[in-house]
Amino acid sequence: MNKAYEILKKYFGYSSFKEGQEPIIKSILDGHDTLGIMPTGGGKSICYQIPALIFEGITLVVSPLISLMQDQVDALNTLGVSSVYINSTLTPKEMHTIYMEISNGDHKIIYVTPERFENSEFIDRIRMEKISQIAIDEAHCISQWGHDFRRSYLNVPDFIKQLPSSPIITAFTATATPKVREDIIKNLRFKPNVFISGFDRKNLKFTTVKGVNSLSYIKKYLKEHSDEGGIIYASTRKEVDSIYSELADRGYRVGKYHAGMSDNERQQNQDDFINDKLTLMVATNAFGMGIDKSNVRFVIHSNLPKDLESYYQEAGRAGRDGLDAHCILIFNPKDIQTQTFFINNNQFESSEEIMNIKREKLGSMVNYCHTSKCVRSYILEYFGDDRIENCDNCSNCLDDGEVEDITIEVQKILSCVYRTEQRFGINMIVGVLGGSKNKSILNWNLDKASTYGLLSDYSQKDIRALVDLLVGDEYLEVTKTEFPTLRLTKKAFEFIKSKENFTRKVTKIQRKTTYEWEGSFDLLRKLRADIARTEGKPPYTIFSDKTIQEMARYLPTDYEGLLDISGVGEKKYEKYGIKFLEVIKEIKGDTSPIEVKEVLKKEAKPKKASTKDSTHRISYQLFLEGKNVGEIAAERKSKFDTILSHLFKCMDEGLEVDLSRIVDSEKKKTILAAIEKVGGTLLRPIKDELPKDIEYYEIKAVLQELKVNQV
């Protein structure tokens, strides 16, 4: 290992290895195939780069992303390590030059994409060289149980088999469950020494936030951390653009990154972020793999990720310098529908086995959001590490709320699931316990069940939260069937027999806030009523109850604070802002004058249609009665598109519209594939990708469903 230490100091500038690096490097230098499972920021690259500089021949590094390999090659060349990449960005002339340089021994490390192993010219040329090591980076990509399965990785073992000599095979990943580890070994067809450095990143604080408006929360968080840099992940391009615009308008040095942008734009923003010209990056999950920026102080997920592997990998981009960093997940139940929708309608993956794997992974991600135990421990146990009772650095362990005994409530929930023969899903169980008169409950005669109405003192939302808690803590499980139902687990039966108490923490601050804002809400609601009366308008057209409640909770006292409230735009601020700020200051006993801020004039937006009459609701009622869009249009003497827009408006208002009556499932899958290919929502480009028998209105219907699911 003396040579390894010498190289470590000479090229990388370190006197000692990070935890877990030395035994991996020793295994490789001793000639053993090796699999290294190391946390993000653990220094996986050095583990194959140092042996590459000691071995006589070349090292091939299989890397999944072009941007990732370009960054790594640039970094190595800067350190004085001659390396090069081979990928689709090179011209034939550049490729020829690189092959000549490799033959001349000019490069020690060659980075290639997995797709290169489908290229006969590459295979013919590279197998003539002395290959001492083949390093598989992001090795989870070779496993269908992994979160980024890439079929092209499966070509690597076939290439290895064709080589005249047997190089050392090394593989590395930061996110591999026990099942994924088994799959990596099986698919690479090797018998490696396996090293697991542990998945815990002690410097990362994990926080789960529920029941908030994502954008409002992000803006409030940034106000308190204005001197720190971070990444904000969103699940759709539309949301990335929305968050980016809001933060840019507020003067933040922010960039954005998603697949809808040009390569040059993405690269420029990425470079500016890495070089600290930008402090914030708003991005889809396309951003970040291999980005070695050590001073990211926080990562915020504004939507639910598809699985824990993705979440831990993306969250792990914070705090790579070892200093304290914050990982925040904002949970909204709507995100579950969005992720489920994309799993069920993935045109490019028809394998039921893989779809079931994805559903199972999504279920684990949702349970993470609901668990009452240490969330760090939940992550570590998922990846096969030991359980932690209290990490003192996550939202659950740091919760200093009062302990509330909910034993009776839990017993009632478990009893309801059991006495209804474990045949129903969450919504039905919540409805039965709450005493709902829902048509489905009455049709099943569940209003006659012994557990009907046992929790009628609770709101449906509160009952749902209790059920989610029991799912998250594994007392209940949701079946992976077409119509998921709740079942009691072994843990539930043990709890019932043990007669132990069941407790949860209730945050003191939340109780205090709830108590305080009730009086403020009444005063603000009275002001709203006075304004409405003067203007002759319904009160909700001034501000909704939800907006008034949020004002009452946070009591903003200035222009920016009021605009942070959901439902307060610049126009409404201009009309009513000063009046509401005056009442809020009175509530708080603040006698300072209100700063009158000129509202920036933006481009006028099209006015919304009048809501004096509910013509769209009439169309909706006719649709519910079984009439199709064409029949409704004829009856109401309207255009087909007008009736369609009525139904879409009802969907925006939260009403259920069965779009399968407008576009069938096969056409929907075809349209979704076209949307994915085009990478946008413009109708004409999508239409050009589709068969002639698919009409524009059918495309609009699918886009509307996507929109509603992403809200």
Protein Blocks (a to p, Z undefined) as FASTA:
>chain_A
ZZmmmmmmmmnopabdcehklmmmmmmmnopacdddddehklmmmmmmmmmmmpmbdcdd
ddfbfklmmmmmmmmmmnopacddddfkbcfklmmmmmmmmmnopafbdcddfklmmpmk
lmmmmmmpccfbdcdehkllmpmkbmbbcfklmmmmmmmmmpmbdcddddddfbdcfklm
mmmmmmnopacddddebjadfkbccdddehiafklmmmmmmmmmmmbccddddfbfklmm
mmmmmmmmnopacddddfkbcfklmmmmmmmmmnomafbdcddfkboghpacfklcbdcd
fbdcfbfklmmmmmmmgoklopacdddddddfklmmmmmmmmmmmfklmbfklmmmmmmm
mmmmmmmmmpmbdfklmmmmmnopacdfbloiafklmmccdcddfklmmmmmmmmmmmno
opacfklmmmmmnopabfklmmnopmmpmkgoklmmpcfklmmmmmmmmmmnopaccdfb
fbdcddddfklmmmmmnopacdddddfklmmmmmmmmmmmmmmmmmmmmmmmmnopafkl
mpcfklmmmmmmnopabfklmmmpghiafklmmmmmmmmmmmmmmmnopabdcddddddd
dddddddddfkbafklmmmmmmmnopafklmmmmnopafklmmmmmmmmmmnopacdfkl
mpcfklmmmmmmmmmmnopabfklmmmmpcfklcfklmmmmmmmmmmmmZZ
